[in-house]
Amino acid sequence: MTQESGEVWEKFAVALADMARDLLAQDSVKATLDRIVDHASVLINGCDEAGILTVRRGEVSALAATSDVVRRADRIQQDLREGPCFDAVAEREQLYTIQDLRKPHAKWSHFAPELRKLGMGSMMGFLLFTEDDALGALNVYSRTPNMFDETAQQAGWILASHAAVAFSASRTHQQLAHALETRHEIGEAMGILMERHGLSEENAFSVLKKASQDHNIKLRDIARKVCETGDRPA
C-alpha cells in the first residue's frame, strides 16, 4: 500500500466512524435509510446516486433514494424482475456490478439498456445483511462507465456492512418501541374495562382478544378504541 493510498483509507475510516455515529443518532428507520444513501453518495468514489431496495416474495420496495432517477431504476428492476440489486437480495450475493452499461450484458440484457437510458454508465449492488437477516440491497450508480474500481467496491462493501448493522438496530428499536406502545394501550384499555364494566383482569383481556379475533382487527386497534370511547367491545 502506497502512502497516498494509506492516507485515503485513513480518511475513509474517519468518515465511516462519523457515519456510524450519525446513523445511530437518527430517530426512525426511514431517517436512517435516508442518511445511508446520502453517505454512500459522498464516501464511495464515483457515486452519483444511491438507493436502497428490498425484495419480499418477488416484490421490490424502494426504501430510500437520492433522486427520482434511482426510484425509476428500482421500478425498472421490479417490472423486468432482473438487475444486480434484485439478484443481490434474491440470491443472497454480497456484490454485483455492471462496469459499462454501454455494452451488452448477458445476465441483465433488458435491465442494462434501460438504466443507460436514465443516464447511468455503471452501477454496483451490495447486499445489506446481518448474521440473522437479509435486509435489502444498497444500489450505487455512476453516470460514468467503468467508474467503480476495486477500491470503490471495497469501500462500498465496508459501508454497506456498517449500514446493515445500523439499519437492523434502528428497525429493532422501532419494533421494541411499537411493542411497548401497544402494551401500554392494551393495559390502559384493560384498566378501563375493569373499572367501568366490573371485569377481572383476565376477563378484560379475553374481551379484547375475542373482539380482535371476531372482527379481524389488530388487538392494539381494539384497545385504542376502548381508550377513546370507554365502551366495552361488542
Rosetta blueprint (number, residue, H / E / L):
1 M L
2 T L
3 Q H
4 E H
5 S H
6 G H
7 E H
8 V H
9 W H
10 E H
11 K H
12 F H
13 A H
14 V H
15 A H
16 L H
17 A H
18 D H
19 M H
20 A H
21 R H
22 D H
23 L H
24 L H
25 A L
26 Q L
27 D L
28 S L
29 V H
30 K H
31 A H
32 T H
33 L H
34 D H
35 R H
36 I H
37 V H
38 D H
39 H H
40 A H
41 S H
42 V H
43 L H
44 I L
45 N L
46 G L
47 C L
48 D L
49 E E
50 A E
51 G E
52 I E
53 L E
54 T E
55 V E
56 R E
57 R L
58 G L
59 E E
60 V E
61 S E
62 A E
63 L E
64 A E
65 A E
66 T L
67 S L
68 D H
69 V H
70 V H
71 R H
72 R H
73 A H
74 D H
75 R H
76 I H
77 Q H
78 Q H
79 D H
80 L H
81 R L
82 E L
83 G L
84 P H
85 C H
86 F H
87 D H
88 A H
89 V H
90 A H
91 E L
92 R L
93 E L
94 Q L
95 L E
96 Y E
97 T E
98 I E
99 Q L
100 D L
101 L L
102 R L
103 K L
104 P L
105 H L
106 A L
107 K L
108 W L
109 S L
110 H L
111 F H
112 A H
113 P H
114 E H
115 L H
116 R H
117 K H
118 L L
119 G L
120 M L
121 G L
122 S E
123 M E
124 M E
125 G E
126 F E
127 L E
128 L E
129 F E
130 T L
131 E L
132 D L
133 D L
134 A E
135 L E
136 G E
137 A E
138 L E
139 N E
140 V E
141 Y E
142 S E
143 R L
144 T L
145 P L
146 N L
147 M L
148 F L
149 D L
150 E H
151 T H
152 A H
153 Q H
154 Q H
155 A H
156 G H
157 W H
158 I H
159 L H
160 A H
161 S H
162 H H
163 A H
164 A H
165 V H
166 A H
167 F H
168 S H
169 A H
170 S H
171 R H
172 T H
173 H H
174 Q H
175 Q H
176 L H
177 A H
178 H H
179 A H
180 L H
181 E H
182 T H
183 R H
184 H H
185 E H
186 I H
187 G H
188 E H
189 A H
190 M H
191 G H
192 I H
193 L H
194 M H
195 E H
196 R H
197 H H
198 G L
199 L L
200 S L
201 E H
202 E H
203 N H
204 A H
205 F H
206 S H
207 V H
208 L H
209 K H
210 K H
211 A H
212 S H
213 Q H
214 D H
215 H H
216 N L
217 I L
218 K L
219 L H
220 R H
221 D H
222 I H
223 A H
224 R H
225 K H
226 V H
227 C H
228 E H
229 T H
230 G L
231 D L
232 R L
233 P L
234 A L
